[in-house]
Amino acid sequence: MSEIRYLAVAFASRGANGHLRPAVAAAAPADAKVVRTRSDVVAAVFEVDEDVDARGEGERLRRTVAERAEDPELTVAVSGPKRGSTGAHLALLQAEQAAVLGSRNGGRGRTTHFDDLGAYRFVLGQPESDIEASADRALGALAEDEERYADLLTTLDSFIRLHGSVNAVARDLYLHRNTVRQRLRRIAQLTGADLADANDRLALQLALIGREALRHLA
């Protein structure tokens, strides 16, 4: 017997206030579990068939709840379908985080699927404390004082975006190449990373993505 599949749909609203949860409860399937996960986010988790159109179901609910809650800028995020109770919990977390990210990152009034979040998918779907801890481990001392190391963090971000090209970073930040090299040496010292190593660069990239996601989720 195959495990039950669950879909999670999270609704983020800045204006519906007390109207959001009743609107979601009325629109969601009768067997849905409806929970308020944040002050401005309500989510519904419910059983679905294997061939469900997750994005279509999310958009259908968004339109219904937006009308009931009188919030045309209602943001919806979907995750799943996922198998079993463990999958349901993961889908709920993913949908919640995606909804908050969408509502604060130009996605108001839209429905998105967690799988459409690009690089954010690789850091979200876990508690925010875990995202922060992972980023702090990778960034080392750089994470301890953002203001002090702002130039180094900007340089690291440019270095990763521009595929490790010192010349490209110098042009991007209007710096001399020697200044870029000096900053990169300092970054390597503070993080303990080997910037020539692909795995170390990936860890730093994910840390920067994680920090950006946390800023949107805050």
N, CA, C and O of each residue as an XYZ file, in Angstrom:
872
protein
N       0.843     -1.202      0.000
C       0.000      0.000      0.000
C       0.877      1.251      0.000
O       1.747      1.403      0.858
N       0.649      2.140     -0.957
C       1.469      3.343     -1.059
C       1.079      4.353      0.011
O      -0.058      4.387      0.479
N       2.064      5.182      0.386
C       1.812      6.207      1.406
C       0.914      7.308      0.839
O       0.888      7.568     -0.364
N       0.190      7.933      1.744
C      -0.666      9.056      1.359
C       0.210     10.232      0.928
O       1.264     10.477      1.515
N      -0.225     10.942     -0.079
C       0.489     12.123     -0.555
C      -0.206     13.378     -0.041
O      -1.433     13.464      0.011
N       0.621     14.344      0.336
C       0.095     15.587      0.908
C       0.587     16.790      0.111
O       1.705     16.816     -0.403
N      -0.281     17.769      0.032
C       0.058     19.052     -0.568
C      -0.050     20.116      0.511
O      -0.994     20.111      1.302
N       0.906     21.022      0.546
C       0.860     22.153      1.476
C       0.722     23.438      0.674
O       1.446     23.660     -0.297
N      -0.209     24.273      1.090
C      -0.435     25.565      0.434
C      -0.394     26.628      1.517
O      -1.177     26.583      2.466
N       0.518     27.585      1.379
C       0.663     28.648      2.375
C       0.219     29.980      1.784
O       0.495     30.285      0.624
N      -0.470     30.760      2.598
C      -1.048     32.038      2.181
C      -0.423     33.151      3.026
O      -0.501     33.126      4.254
N       0.191     34.118      2.364
C       0.809     35.243      3.065
C       0.047     36.517      2.746
O      -0.131     36.873      1.581
N      -0.402     37.202      3.797
C      -1.194     38.418      3.613
C      -0.775     39.459      4.633
O      -0.580     39.152      5.808
N      -0.641     40.687      4.175
C      -0.310     41.779      5.092
C      -1.546     42.563      5.511
O      -1.495     43.372      6.438
N      -2.669     42.314      4.811
C      -3.840     43.125      5.091
C      -5.054     42.375      5.591
O      -5.997     42.989      6.090
N      -5.048     41.037      5.465
C      -6.246     40.286      5.818
C      -6.420     40.121      7.322
O      -7.543     39.988      7.809
N      -5.313     40.130      8.059
C      -5.341     40.002      9.517
C      -6.204     38.822      9.964
O      -5.952     37.685      9.567
N      -7.221     39.087     10.789
C      -8.040     38.013     11.331
C      -8.937     37.333     10.315
O      -9.551     36.311     10.624
N      -9.027     37.881      9.102
C      -9.890     37.282      8.086
C      -9.205     36.140      7.338
O      -9.874     35.350      6.672
N      -7.883     36.046      7.441
C      -7.163     35.095      6.609
C      -7.437     33.652      6.985
O      -7.766     32.843      6.117
N      -7.308     33.311      8.264
C      -7.491     31.909      8.654
C      -8.898     31.406      8.342
O      -9.025     30.320      7.776
N      -9.963     32.141      8.682
C     -11.302     31.669      8.318
C     -11.479     31.513      6.810
O     -12.161     30.594      6.357
N     -10.867     32.405      6.033
C     -10.994     32.321      4.582
C     -10.309     31.071      4.045
O     -10.830     30.407      3.149
N      -9.141     30.753      4.595
C      -8.417     29.546      4.174
C      -9.194     28.299      4.580
O      -9.338     27.368      3.787
N      -9.692     28.280      5.802
C     -10.446     27.119      6.289
C     -11.679     26.858      5.442
O     -12.039     25.705      5.208
N     -12.332     27.923      4.981
C     -13.534     27.766      4.178
C     -13.230     27.294      2.768
O     -14.039     26.592      2.160
N     -12.061     27.675      2.236
C     -11.722     27.336      0.854
C     -11.017     26.000      0.723
O     -11.127     25.348     -0.315
N     -10.289     25.575      1.760
C      -9.502     24.342      1.694
C     -10.413     23.119      1.758
O     -11.556     23.225      2.201
N      -9.923     21.964      1.322
C     -10.716     20.735      1.444
C     -11.133     20.489      2.889
O     -10.471     20.949      3.820
N     -12.225     19.768      3.072
C     -12.796     19.565      4.405
C     -11.839     18.876      5.354
O     -11.886     19.119      6.560
N     -10.964     18.013      4.831
C     -10.049     17.258      5.696
C      -8.717     17.966      5.899
O      -7.798     17.396      6.488
N      -8.601     19.196      5.422
C      -7.324     19.912      5.519
C      -7.022     20.311      6.956
O      -7.920     20.627      7.737
N      -5.745     20.287      7.279
C      -5.273     20.846      8.548
C      -4.842     22.283      8.263
O      -3.931     22.519      7.469
N      -5.497     23.233      8.909
C      -5.217     24.647      8.674
C      -4.541     25.219      9.911
O      -5.071     25.121     11.018
N      -3.366     25.819      9.719
C      -2.594     26.345     10.845
C      -2.050     27.726     10.502
O      -1.734     28.021      9.350
N      -1.949     28.561     11.527
C      -1.278     29.857     11.363
C       0.183     29.646     11.748
O       0.480     29.340     12.902
N       1.095     29.806     10.795
C       2.500     29.540     11.060
C       3.275     30.798     11.425
O       4.312     30.723     12.084
N       2.776     31.943     11.002
C       3.348     33.237     11.354
C       2.190     34.215     11.494
O       1.045     33.874     11.200
N       2.486     35.416     11.939
C       1.409     36.386     12.122
C       0.698     36.704     10.815
O      -0.492     37.018     10.815
N       1.428     36.622      9.688
C       0.820     36.963      8.403
C       0.756     35.781      7.448
O       0.557     35.971      6.248
N       0.921     34.562      7.956
C       0.907     33.366      7.098
C      -0.004     32.300      7.700
O       0.108     31.959      8.878
N      -0.904     31.781      6.870
C      -1.749     30.643      7.235
C      -1.524     29.575      6.180
O      -1.454     29.881      4.989
N      -1.409     28.324      6.606
C      -1.149     27.231      5.670
C      -2.180     26.124      5.831
O      -2.728     25.914      6.913
N      -2.431     25.425      4.736
C      -3.317     24.270      4.738
C      -2.564     23.069      4.178
O      -1.881     23.171      3.160
N      -2.698     21.929      4.856
C      -2.086     20.687      4.399
C      -3.193     19.660      4.232
O      -4.014     19.468      5.130
N      -3.213     18.999      3.076
C      -4.311     18.055      2.831
C      -3.866     16.961      1.868
O      -2.886     17.110      1.137
N      -4.607     15.867      1.886
C      -4.318     14.723      1.022
C      -4.676     15.049     -0.421
O      -5.648     15.754     -0.695
N      -3.863     14.515     -1.344
C      -4.126     14.728     -2.772
C      -3.821     13.446     -3.534
O      -3.147     12.551     -3.025
N      -4.319     13.372     -4.737
C      -3.991     12.263     -5.626
C      -2.595     12.451     -6.197
O      -2.036     13.548     -6.181
N      -2.052     11.361     -6.698
C      -0.692     11.393     -7.227
C      -0.562     12.353     -8.409
O       0.475     12.995     -8.576
N      -1.601     12.451     -9.219
C      -1.522     13.260    -10.428
C      -2.066     14.672    -10.242
O      -2.435     15.319    -11.222
N      -2.123     15.156     -9.016
C      -2.657     16.487     -8.763
C      -1.816     17.549     -9.470
O      -0.595     17.425     -9.562
N      -2.472     18.579     -9.960
C      -1.787     19.745    -10.515
C      -1.549     20.715     -9.357
O      -2.411     21.531     -9.031
N      -0.374     20.616     -8.743
C      -0.099     21.377     -7.522
C      -0.191     22.878     -7.757
O      -0.804     23.595     -6.966
N       0.403     23.349     -8.821
C       0.370     24.783     -9.105
C      -1.053     25.249     -9.392
O      -1.471     26.314     -8.939
N      -1.790     24.444    -10.147
C      -3.159     24.798    -10.449
C      -4.033     24.839     -9.214
O      -4.874     25.726     -9.069
N      -3.834     23.868     -8.315
C      -4.608     23.857     -7.072
C      -4.255     25.061     -6.212
O      -5.135     25.673     -5.607
N      -2.975     25.402     -6.155
C      -2.568     26.577     -5.390
C      -3.180     27.852     -5.929
O      -3.629     28.699     -5.157
N      -3.204     28.001     -7.255
C      -3.778     29.203     -7.865
C      -5.280     29.259     -7.655
O      -5.838     30.332     -7.423
N      -5.940     28.108     -7.734
C      -7.390     28.085     -7.492
C      -7.696     28.563     -6.081
O      -8.601     29.372     -5.876
N      -6.940     28.062     -5.108
C      -7.162     28.462     -3.727
C      -6.784     29.925     -3.505
O      -7.439     30.635     -2.741
N      -5.727     30.364     -4.176
C      -5.336     31.771     -4.006
C      -6.470     32.700     -4.420
O      -6.793     33.651     -3.708
N      -7.065     32.424     -5.558
C      -8.143     33.284     -6.040
C      -9.345     33.258     -5.096
O      -9.951     34.291     -4.815
N      -9.676     32.071     -4.619
C     -10.826     31.953     -3.719
C     -10.573     32.673     -2.395
O     -11.414     33.442     -1.929
N      -9.411     32.420     -1.796
C      -9.092     33.029     -0.502
C      -8.897     34.528     -0.650
O      -9.302     35.284      0.233
N      -8.289     34.978     -1.742
C      -8.093     36.410     -1.958
C      -9.428     37.140     -1.997
O      -9.556     38.249     -1.478
N     -10.422     36.508     -2.617
C     -11.752     37.122     -2.683
C     -12.416     37.133     -1.311
O     -12.998     38.140     -0.908
N     -12.329     36.022     -0.597
C     -12.952     35.938      0.724
C     -12.292     36.890      1.716
O     -12.970     37.521      2.527
N     -10.972     36.988      1.645
C     -10.231     37.824      2.598
C     -10.091     39.260      2.119
O      -9.555     40.109      2.832
N     -10.573     39.532      0.914
C     -10.505     40.869      0.326
C      -9.073     41.382      0.273
O      -8.771     42.502      0.686
N      -8.197     40.518     -0.252
C      -6.782     40.866     -0.359
C      -6.277     40.487     -1.753
O      -5.851     39.349     -1.953
N      -6.313     41.401     -2.715
C      -5.867     41.093     -4.073
C      -4.368     40.814     -4.167
O      -3.911     40.247     -5.159
N      -3.594     41.206     -3.144
C      -2.152     40.973     -3.161
C      -1.758     39.714     -2.389
O      -0.587     39.517     -2.066
N      -2.736     38.872     -2.097
C      -2.460     37.628     -1.387
C      -1.412     36.811     -2.141
O      -1.531     36.586     -3.345
N      -0.393     36.375     -1.416
C       0.678     35.564     -1.996
C       0.513     34.125     -1.554
O       0.261     33.851     -0.381
N       0.657     33.203     -2.501
C       0.491     31.782     -2.196
C       1.710     31.010     -2.672
O       2.266     31.289     -3.735
N       2.115     30.035     -1.868
C       3.201     29.132     -2.250
C       2.762     27.701     -1.989
O       2.048     27.418     -1.027
N       3.202     26.806     -2.863
C       2.798     25.410     -2.814
C       4.036     24.525     -2.689
O       5.085     24.824     -3.260
N       3.902     23.442     -1.943
C       4.954     22.426     -1.899
C       4.304     21.051     -1.907
O       3.298     20.819     -1.237
N       4.890     20.153     -2.667
C       4.369     18.801     -2.765
C       3.869     18.517     -4.162
O       4.085     19.303     -5.085
N       3.186     17.365     -4.315
C       2.833     16.445     -3.222
C       4.031     15.666     -2.692
O       4.964     15.347     -3.429
N       3.981     15.366     -1.389
C       5.016     14.596     -0.722
C       4.369     13.454      0.056
O       3.226     13.547      0.503
N       5.138     12.369      0.204
C       4.585     11.166      0.816
C       4.713     11.159      2.335
O       5.724     11.589      2.890
N       3.677     10.666      2.993
C       3.704     10.373      4.417
C       3.719     11.599      5.303
O       3.761     12.735      4.832
N       3.682     11.335      6.619
C       3.620     12.437      7.580
C       4.895     13.270      7.574
O       4.845     14.486      7.756
N       6.041     12.617      7.366
C       7.299     13.366      7.296
C       7.287     14.305      6.102
O       7.712     15.456      6.199
N       6.798     13.806      4.982
C       6.689     14.651      3.799
C       5.736     15.800      4.002
O       5.970     16.900      3.502
N       4.648     15.555      4.741
C       3.679     16.618      5.007
C       4.309     17.744      5.811
O       4.080     18.919      5.524
N       5.106     17.387      6.823
C       5.772     18.412      7.647
C       6.771     19.210      6.816
O       6.866     20.431      6.944
N       7.519     18.502      5.959
C       8.484     19.200      5.108
C       7.772     20.125      4.135
O       8.192     21.265      3.937
N       6.699     19.640      3.529
C       5.941     20.467      2.588
C       5.405     21.726      3.268
O       5.423     22.807      2.680
N       4.935     21.588      4.494
C       4.412     22.737      5.234
C       5.495     23.787      5.439
O       5.260     24.976      5.226
N       6.688     23.346      5.856
C       7.789     24.283      6.085
C       8.218     24.948      4.785
O       8.450     26.156      4.745
N       8.322     24.158      3.727
C       8.734     24.714      2.437
C       7.718     25.726      1.920
O       8.094     26.799      1.447
N       6.437     25.391      2.008
C       5.405     26.303      1.521
C       5.391     27.597      2.322
O       5.266     28.683      1.755
N       5.518     27.482      3.644
C       5.533     28.678      4.487
C       6.682     29.603      4.115
O       6.478     30.799      3.909
N       7.894     29.052      4.030
C       9.054     29.874      3.724
C       8.954     30.477      2.326
O       9.331     31.629      2.113
N       8.452     29.702      1.383
C       8.310     30.210      0.019
C       7.287     31.333     -0.055
O       7.464     32.287     -0.813
N       6.220     31.225      0.724
C       5.198     32.271      0.732
C       5.750     33.571      1.300
O       5.497     34.646      0.755
N       6.499     33.477      2.387
C       7.098     34.681      2.975
C       8.098     35.291      2.006
O       8.122     36.506      1.807
N       8.921     34.444      1.407
C       9.915     34.929      0.446
C       9.229     35.629     -0.715
O       9.677     36.687     -1.154
N       8.146     35.048     -1.213
C       7.432     35.649     -2.325
C       6.785     36.967     -1.966
O       6.820     37.915     -2.751
N       6.192     37.036     -0.782
C       5.490     38.258     -0.384
C       6.436     39.419     -0.142
O       6.029     40.579     -0.206
N       7.706     39.113      0.137
C       8.667     40.175      0.439
C       9.720     40.335     -0.651
O      10.698     41.064     -0.486
N       9.505     39.647     -1.762
C      10.512     39.694     -2.821
C       9.848     39.839     -4.193
O      10.269     39.208     -5.162
N       8.809     40.676     -4.267
C       8.186     40.987     -5.541
C       7.194     39.967     -6.051
O       6.830     39.997     -7.227
N       6.739     39.049     -5.179
C       5.824     38.020     -5.645
C       4.405     38.173     -5.154
O       3.657     37.196     -5.163
N       4.005     39.342     -4.730
C       2.655     39.539     -4.207
C       1.605     39.303     -5.288
O       1.789     39.648     -6.455
N       0.509     38.710     -4.860
C      -0.581     38.467     -5.788
C      -0.325     37.333     -6.748
O      -0.957     37.265     -7.802
N       0.592     36.434     -6.407
C       0.962     35.345     -7.300
C       0.996     34.021     -6.557
O       1.004     33.976     -5.327
N       1.017     32.945     -7.330
C       1.199     31.602     -6.778
C       2.494     31.032     -7.319
O       2.761     31.106     -8.519
N       3.295     30.465     -6.437
C       4.547     29.855     -6.875
C       4.701     28.500     -6.214
O       4.111     28.240     -5.166
N       5.491     27.643     -6.824
C       5.810     26.337     -6.248
C       7.214     26.397     -5.674
O       8.092     27.053     -6.233
N       7.427     25.713     -4.560
C       8.748     25.703     -3.931
C       9.829     25.314     -4.932
O      10.943     25.833     -4.875
N       9.509     24.410     -5.842
C      10.505     23.948     -6.810
C      10.923     25.028     -7.793
O      11.907     24.865     -8.514
N      10.182     26.133     -7.830
C      10.494     27.225     -8.760
C      11.359     28.313     -8.132
O      11.553     29.369     -8.733
N      11.880     28.071     -6.936
C      12.611     29.115     -6.212
C      14.086     29.197     -6.573
O      14.829     29.969     -5.967
N      14.515     28.418     -7.543
C      15.911     28.495     -7.949
C      16.854     28.058     -6.846
O      16.629     27.046     -6.181
N      17.914     28.832     -6.661
C      18.954     28.446     -5.694
C      18.445     28.428     -4.257
O      19.013     27.737     -3.411
N      17.386     29.175     -3.971
C      16.849     29.172     -2.612
C      16.425     27.767     -2.177
O      16.426     27.461     -0.984
N      16.062     26.915     -3.136
C      15.621     25.551     -2.796
C      16.692     24.778     -2.036
O      16.385     23.867     -1.266
N      17.948     25.148     -2.258
C      19.032     24.380     -1.664
C      19.344     24.791     -0.227
O      20.143     24.136      0.442
N      18.723     25.866      0.254
C      18.957     26.280      1.637
C      17.676     26.300      2.462
O      17.728     26.177      3.686
N      16.519     26.454      1.801
C      15.254     26.469      2.530
C      14.775     25.040      2.785
O      15.429     24.070      2.401
N      13.620     24.933      3.442
C      13.109     23.612      3.777
C      13.717     23.048      5.047
O      13.637     21.845      5.297
N      14.324     23.909      5.849
C      14.853     23.538      7.159
C      14.641     24.718      8.096
O      14.446     25.840      7.628
N      14.673     24.496      9.400
C      14.458     25.611     10.332
C      15.444     26.749     10.077
O      16.593     26.519      9.701
N      14.982     27.959     10.285
C      15.830     29.110     10.014
C      17.072     29.139     10.895
O      18.109     29.665     10.491
N      16.972     28.577     12.099
C      18.151     28.506     12.959
C      19.224     27.613     12.345
O      20.416     27.864     12.517
N      18.803     26.571     11.628
C      19.763     25.684     10.964
C      20.394     26.366      9.759
O      21.583     26.192      9.493
N      19.594     27.147      9.027
C      20.137     27.896      7.891
C      21.205     28.872      8.381
O      22.279     28.987      7.791
N      20.890     29.568      9.464
C      21.832     30.543     10.010
C      23.101     29.867     10.509
O      24.205     30.355     10.266
N      22.947     28.749     11.203
C      24.117     28.053     11.737
C      25.020     27.558     10.615
O      26.243     27.644     10.718
N      24.426     27.046      9.551
C      25.206     26.555      8.421
C      25.962     27.685      7.740
O      27.130     27.536      7.382
N      25.285     28.820      7.562
C      25.939     29.975      6.942
C      27.074     30.487      7.817
O      28.141     30.840      7.314
N      26.847     30.527      9.115
C      27.883     31.014     10.034
C      29.112     30.112     10.015
O      30.243     30.594     10.076
N      28.889     28.809      9.931
C      30.026     27.882      9.885
C      30.864     28.110      8.636
O      32.093     28.108      8.697
N      30.204     28.305      7.512
C      30.940     28.474      6.259
C      31.666     29.815      6.202
O      32.789     29.892      5.705
N      31.031     30.871      6.708
C      31.597     32.210      6.598
C      32.566     32.547      7.722
O      33.322     33.513      7.621
N      32.551     31.758      8.791
C      33.491     31.986      9.876
C      33.384     33.381     10.442
O      32.290     33.853     10.751
N      34.534     34.051     10.579
C      34.576     35.376     11.195
C      33.812     36.421     10.391
O      33.378     37.430     10.947
N      33.642     36.193      9.092
C      32.889     37.157      8.289
C      31.457     37.311      8.779
O      30.855     38.375      8.631
N      30.913     36.249      9.362
C      29.529     36.287      9.829
C      29.391     36.970     11.185
O      28.280     37.293     11.608
N      30.494     37.187     11.858
C      30.429     37.715     13.217
C      30.223     39.227     13.263
O      29.661     39.751     14.224
N      30.680     39.930     12.219
C      30.567     41.395     12.217
C      30.330     41.852     10.779
O      31.275     42.162     10.053
N      29.055     41.890     10.376
C      28.725     42.226      8.992
C      29.177     43.634      8.625
O      29.632     43.873      7.506
N      29.050     44.561      9.564
C      29.413     45.942      9.267
C      30.914     46.068      9.041
O      31.355     46.744      8.112
N      31.681     45.426      9.882
C      33.140     45.505      9.773
C      33.629     44.874      8.476
O      34.547     45.385      7.834
N      33.012     43.764      8.097
C      33.488     43.013      6.939
C      32.588     43.186      5.712
O      32.561     42.322      4.836
N      31.860     44.287      5.649
C      30.917     44.515      4.543
C      31.627     44.481      3.189
O      31.114     43.896      2.235
N      32.806     45.105      3.101
C      33.540     45.126      1.828
C      33.971     43.718      1.422
O      33.945     43.371      0.242
N      34.361     42.921      2.392
C      34.794     41.559      2.084
C      33.612     40.700      1.646
O      33.744     39.884      0.733
N      32.468     40.875      2.284
C      31.282     40.117      1.891
C      30.826     40.505      0.483
O      30.414     39.650     -0.301
N      30.903     41.796      0.171
C      30.558     42.248     -1.175
C      31.521     41.665     -2.201
O      31.111     41.250     -3.285
N      32.789     41.637     -1.855
C      33.804     41.078     -2.758
C      33.596     39.586     -2.956
O      33.721     39.078     -4.070
N      33.276     38.883     -1.871
C      33.035     37.444     -1.970
C      31.827     37.163     -2.856
O      31.866     36.258     -3.690
N      30.766     37.924     -2.682
C      29.574     37.736     -3.501
C      29.896     37.955     -4.977
O      29.467     37.173     -5.825
N      30.634     38.992     -5.285
C      31.012     39.276     -6.665
C      31.921     38.182     -7.212
O      31.769     37.762     -8.359
N      32.842     37.730     -6.417
C      33.785     36.677     -6.824
C      33.043     35.399     -7.208
O      33.380     34.751     -8.198
N      32.036     35.043     -6.422
C      31.268     33.834     -6.706
C      30.369     34.037     -7.921
O      30.287     33.162     -8.783
N      29.701     35.173     -7.995
C      28.810     35.441     -9.131
C      29.561     35.456    -10.450
O      29.031     35.050    -11.484
N      30.802     35.930    -10.406
C      31.589     36.105    -11.631
C      32.582     34.963    -11.834
O      33.597     35.111    -12.515
N      32.266     33.829    -11.229
C      32.999     32.581    -11.487
C      34.494     32.671    -11.185
O      35.319     32.072    -11.876
N      34.824     33.423    -10.153
C      36.206     33.446     -9.686
C      37.166     34.267    -10.521
O      38.379     34.092    -10.402
N      36.666     35.154    -11.357
C      37.526     35.983    -12.199
C      37.914     37.264    -11.470
O      37.066     38.114    -11.197
N      39.187     37.395    -11.160
C      39.664     38.583    -10.452
C      39.427     39.831    -11.305
O      38.996     40.865    -10.795
N      39.710     39.728    -12.594
C      39.514     40.882    -13.473
C      38.049     41.317    -13.509
O      37.744     42.509    -13.474
N      37.150     40.338    -13.578
C      35.719     40.673    -13.618
C      35.271     41.310    -12.311
O      34.473     42.248    -12.320
N      35.776     40.812    -11.190
C      35.427     41.395     -9.888
C      35.939     42.834     -9.808
O      35.235     43.722     -9.327
N      37.152     43.059    -10.275
C      37.722     44.410    -10.253
C      36.850     45.373    -11.051
O      36.596     46.497    -10.618
N      36.392     44.922    -12.229
C      35.516     45.785    -13.033
C      34.169     45.978    -12.348
O      33.623     47.081    -12.350
N      33.634     44.915    -11.765
C      32.315     44.974    -11.132
C      32.292     45.941     -9.960
O      31.320     46.671     -9.766
N      33.371     45.943     -9.178
C      33.413     46.754     -7.955
C      34.258     48.021     -8.099
O      34.445     48.756     -7.130
N      34.766     48.275     -9.301
C      35.587     49.451     -9.560
C      36.806     49.481     -8.637
O      37.104     50.493     -8.002
N      37.493     48.354     -8.585
C      38.670     48.216     -7.747
C      39.880     47.829     -8.601
O      39.734     47.323     -9.714
N      41.066     48.075     -8.066
C      42.286     47.583     -8.713
C      42.379     46.079     -8.467
O      41.930     45.584     -7.433
N      42.957     45.362     -9.413
C      43.073     43.910     -9.268
C      43.854     43.516     -8.019
O      43.541     42.510     -7.381
N      44.862     44.297     -7.671
C      45.634     43.968     -6.461
C      44.771     44.098     -5.208
O      44.923     43.326     -4.261
N      43.869     45.075     -5.206
C      42.954     45.228     -4.065
C      42.039     44.017     -3.960
O      41.776     43.523     -2.863
N      41.558     43.543     -5.096
C      40.710     42.348     -5.101
C      41.480     41.160     -4.562
O      40.961     40.410     -3.735
N      42.703     40.979     -5.014
C      43.512     39.845     -4.552
C      43.755     39.925     -3.039
O      43.698     38.913     -2.340
N      44.026     41.142     -2.543
C      44.239     41.315     -1.107
C      42.985     40.940     -0.321
O      43.060     40.287      0.719
N      41.839     41.363     -0.834
C      40.581     41.030     -0.149
C      40.330     39.528     -0.169
O      39.884     38.959      0.827
N      40.611     38.892     -1.286
C      40.380     37.449     -1.386
C      41.284     36.680     -0.428
O      40.868     35.687      0.170
N      42.520     37.146     -0.287
C      43.408     36.493      0.688
C      42.855     36.651      2.104
O      42.901     35.717      2.904
N      42.336     37.831      2.402
C      41.754     38.075      3.721
C      40.511     37.214      3.944
O      40.303     36.683      5.035
N      39.690     37.082      2.905
C      38.498     36.226      3.000
C      38.905     34.793      3.289
O      38.295     34.134      4.131
N      39.921     34.305      2.607
C      40.392     32.938      2.830
C      40.885     32.750      4.262
O      40.655     31.706      4.873
N      41.560     33.759      4.789
C      42.050     33.672      6.170
C      40.898     33.616      7.171
O      40.925     32.828      8.117
N      39.892     34.452      6.958
C      38.800     34.564      7.923
C      37.809     33.398      7.852
O      37.182     33.046      8.851
N      37.676     32.812      6.681
C      36.723     31.707      6.526
C      37.376     30.332      6.625
O      36.707     29.337      6.906
N      38.685     30.284      6.391
C      39.372     28.992      6.344
C      39.114     28.248      5.054
O      39.442     27.067      4.942
N      38.527     28.925      4.074
C      38.180     28.276      2.805
C      39.316     28.414      1.805
O      40.075     29.382      1.828
N      39.414     27.427      0.933
C      40.328     27.481     -0.201
C      39.509     27.962     -1.399
O      38.724     27.199     -1.962
N      39.687     29.206     -1.783
C      38.859     29.780     -2.837
C      39.135     29.169     -4.202
O      38.392     29.414     -5.153
N      40.181     28.387     -4.306
C      40.460     27.683     -5.561
C      39.742     26.336     -5.615
O      39.727     25.677     -6.655
N      39.152     25.932     -4.498
C      38.478     24.643     -4.414
C      36.985     24.814     -4.697
O      36.319     25.640     -4.072
N      36.467     24.030     -5.638
C      35.062     24.178     -6.039
C      34.105     23.897     -4.892
O      33.096     24.588     -4.753
N      34.397     22.901     -4.070
C      33.513     22.580     -2.949
C      33.475     23.700     -1.919
O      32.415     24.014     -1.379
N      34.625     24.302     -1.646
C      34.658     25.414     -0.694
C      33.891     26.610     -1.243
O      33.165     27.275     -0.505
N      34.048     26.883     -2.526
C      33.308     28.003     -3.123
C      31.808     27.745     -3.070
O      31.024     28.661     -2.822
N      31.408     26.487     -3.304
C      29.980     26.159     -3.251
C      29.438     26.375     -1.849
O      28.340     26.908     -1.683
N      30.196     25.967     -0.836
C      29.754     26.150      0.547
C      29.567     27.634      0.856
O      28.606     28.012      1.525
N      30.474     28.466      0.378
C      30.360     29.905      0.609
C      29.174     30.490     -0.157
O      28.473     31.368      0.346
N      28.960     30.002     -1.365
C      27.813     30.469     -2.148
C      26.504     30.143     -1.457
O      25.617     30.993     -1.376
N      26.371     28.926     -0.959
C      25.151     28.538     -0.255
C      24.980     29.360      1.024
O      23.860     29.697      1.406
N      26.086     29.674      1.675
C      26.007     30.504      2.879
C      25.465     31.890      2.552
O      24.629     32.421      3.284
N      25.937     32.474      1.457
C      25.447     33.793      1.056
C      23.975     33.734      0.654
O      23.206     34.641      0.972
N      23.585     32.670     -0.044
C      22.179     32.503     -0.417
C      21.325     32.342      0.838
O      20.234     32.904      0.936
N      21.834     31.568      1.795
C      21.113     31.372      3.047
C      20.914     32.670      3.800
O      19.830     32.920      4.328
N      21.942     33.499      3.857
C      21.829     34.781      4.545
C      20.827     35.698      3.851
O      20.076     36.420      4.507
N      20.822     35.664      2.516
C      19.844     36.466      1.783
C      18.426     35.984      2.059
O      17.516     36.790      2.252
N      18.241     34.663      2.077
C      16.921     34.111      2.374
C      16.464     34.505      3.769
O      15.293     34.825      3.971
N      17.372     34.485      4.729
C      17.018     34.837      6.100
C      16.601     36.310      6.206
O      15.726     36.655      7.000
N      17.216     37.155      5.420
C      16.826     38.574      5.437
C      15.384     38.734      4.952
O      14.627     39.541      5.490
N      15.015     37.965      3.942
C      13.631     38.032      3.459
C      12.656     37.412      4.467
O      11.516     37.858      4.594
N      13.115     36.385      5.177
C      12.225     35.682      6.117
C      12.084     36.413      7.443
O      11.161     36.138      8.209
N      12.991     37.338      7.718
C      12.995     38.002      9.028
C      11.717     38.803      9.232
O      11.541     39.430     10.276
